[in-house]
Each structure stands twice: as C-alpha cells, then as structure tokens.
Amino acid sequence: MERERVTQILRRAAEGNPSASEDLLPLVYAELRKLAQSYMVNERSDHTLQATALANEVCVRLLGTDPISWQSRAHFFAVASRAMRRVLANHARDRRAAKRTPHGERVTLEHLAAGTRTVDLIALDEALSRLGELNPEHASLVELRFFGGLTFDEIALVLATPKRTIERQWRAVKAWLAVELNADGGSSGTGT
C-alpha cells in the first residue's frame, strides 16, 4: 500500500537517509498540491499565491530542513498542515503590509460553521494561536482538519485520541472559533 510505503520512506528520512526525500517527494507532492488546490479553489481569481507555489513552499519547508523524526504518513501531513497554515498566514500578512490595508486575505471555511463563512486568514491564525495557548490539542485539530484536510480517523491516529473524542472536540472547537472570529470582526457572515 502507498500509505505504508510513505511511512517507510519517512522513517528512512528520519534516520538521515539522503535518498529518502527524493523517493518521498513524488509520493506526497500530488497529495499536497491537491490539498492546496482544494484550499485555493474558493479564493479570489487574482490571488497572488497559487496552489503549486503553496505546495512547493510546504515541500521546501518539510523536506529541505534537518531530518524530522517522522512517525507516519499522518504525522507528515499533520506537520504539513501546520506549515501550510503558516505560509498562508504569512502571505496574508505580507500582502496586508504591502497594501497597508486593515484587513487580511479572506478564506472560505466550510468546516467551521453551518453554511459557508469567510474569515480573515490573519484573524483565523491569531485565533488558532490563542487556542493553542488554551488547548494545544484543539489547535492541532483545526490545523489537521482545515489546513491538512485530514479525516477524523486520520486525526485520531495523529493525536492518539479516540475518533469519538475527536468528533466531540471538533464540535466544541467550531463553536469556540465562531465566537472568537466574530469577536475579532473576522467574519463577514454567511457566504456563498
């Protein structure tokens, strides 16, 4: 199975095998790009960060650094989701600074509330940072689900928590984020 092959290659990479990253890239790049495309599909057509650039940046950050002690494919995508969040938030901050506008990039969050909502990506990043201070596991849950595109089964594996607990936590986290994003003025209400 490809999932097991990815896990084996990640373990080789963690052991410092120089060819592991070359073997890994073709197996994970398509999935990272697909994740980036699904994220970017709801963005404005003139968005300056494209899915390919987002996937490339995440690959460089994950595979171009010192060896990481990868546990599994799910662990890799957990770290990738955090990297994707950081790339997107930094991009939004840079664009806001360049334009000197008070609002950041807006993203569509289909998983965080009933209906589709758009929120300021910087407000979301700041809310996730606050959530990380209160409950790091809940912040990881949002990163894994929204930025990483992982299923509840995959998240349960990564966080070593029963799936039913993850689903219960997800409901609580969505409610908390809805309140936080509305308090920050990060929500523009229901979108299309």
N, C-alpha and C positions, 0 to 999 in steps of 0.2 A: 504494500500500500504506500501511496505517496506520502501520507502523513507520517508514517513510521520512518520512511526514508529521510524526510526533512528532519525529524528528531535525531536520527543517527548522524546526519551531517552537522547539525547544530552542536552535538556533543563533540564531534571531531574539531569543530571550530573553537569550542571552549577549551579544548586541550592544546590549542595553538597550531593545529594543522593548517599550513598556509593554503593548501588547495581547497579546503572546505568552503571558504567564501565563494570561490569560483564555481563550485558544484552547487552551492545553495542558491545563488542568485537566480538562475533560470527557474528554479522550483518555486520561489516565493515572490519574484518580481511581478508575475502576472496577477497574482492574488492581491498584492499591494496596489498595483495600478487599478485593478477592478474596484478595490475599496476606495481609492482616491477618486475614481470616476463616479462612483455612486454618491460620494460626498459632494463632488463638484457639480453634479447634474442640476442642482437647484440654485446654483449661483448665477449671478448676472452674466450675460454673454460676454461682457468686456472685462471680466475678472482677469487680473494680470497673472495669477498663479494657475497654471493648468495642471490637470491630473498627472500627466507624465512628469512634470517638474516636481510635484509633491511626492510622488513615488520615488523619484530619483534622490531627492533630498533625504528622505527617510532611509533609503538604502545606504547612502553615504554615511549617515549618522550611525547606523547599526552595524554595517559591515566594514567601515573604514576606520574603526576605532580599535582600541586594545580588545583582546578576546573577552567576551562576556560569558559567564557561566550559564549557558542556555540549558534549561531543564527539558523543554519540549517545544513542539511547534506552537502550541497555545501560548507558552511563555514568550516565544519570539514575537507573536502577534500582539501580546499584551504590551511589550516594550515598544513595538512599532506603533501601537495606538497612542501611547504617551508621546512618542516622537512626532507623530502626525499632529497631535493637539498643539504641541509647542511650535512646530513650523507654521501652522495656520494662525495661531495667536500672534506670533512674531511678525508674520506677513501683514496681518491686520494692523498691528501697532505701527509698523514701518509706513504703511500707506496712510494711516491717520496722521502721523508726524509729517509726512511729505506734503499732505494736503492741508495740514493744520485745521482739520475739521474735528468737531466734538464727538463724532460717532465713528465707531469702527465698522469693519465688514459685518454684514448681516448674514446669518446662516439659517437654513431651514432645519428645524428639529422636529422630525415626525415622531420620534420615540418618546419625547419628554412630556407630552400632554395630549389630551384629547384634541384631535384635529391637528393641523399643521401650524406651527408657530415659527416666526422668525425672531431671532435674537441677535444682539450684538455679540460677535465672537469674542471680543475682549471682555465683555460683561460675563459671558459664559466661562471664560478662562479664569477670571477673578473669582467667580462663584465656586468654581471647582477648587481653586486654591484655598478658599475659606473652608470648603467641605473637607478638603484634605487635612486641615488642621483639626477639625472636629472629629472626623472619622475617615482615616486614610483608605480603608477598605471600600467605603461608599464612593469616594472619589475615583478609585480604581475601577469600580463597577461602571461608572458613567464613561470613563475613558475606553474601557473594553467594549462596551455596548455601542456607544455613539461613534467614537473615533476609530475603534478597532473592528467594528462590525461583527463581533463575536456573538454566538448564540448563548442562551442561558446555560446550556450543557457545557460549552467551552469555558465560559466564565467560571462555572462551578469547579471545573478542573484547575484552572489557573489560580483561583483564590482558595482552593481546597475547602470549599464550603458546599453543603448540600444544595441542589438545584432549587428546592422549595424555599430555602432561606434566601437564595439569590433573588428569586421572583418576589418575595415579600419585601426584601430590601429595595428592590427596584421601584416598587410602588411608593415606598416612603421617600426615596431619593427624588423621584419625579415631582412629588408634592413639595418637597423642600426647595428644589430648584425653581419650580414655578413661583413660589413666594419670593425667593431671592432675586430672580430675574425681573419680576415685576417691581420689587422694591428698588432695584438699581435702575429702573427705566430701560432695562434691556429688552423688553418685549414690545413688539409692535402689534400684538393681538393675533388673532387668527388670520392666517394667510390662505393662499390657495393651494 
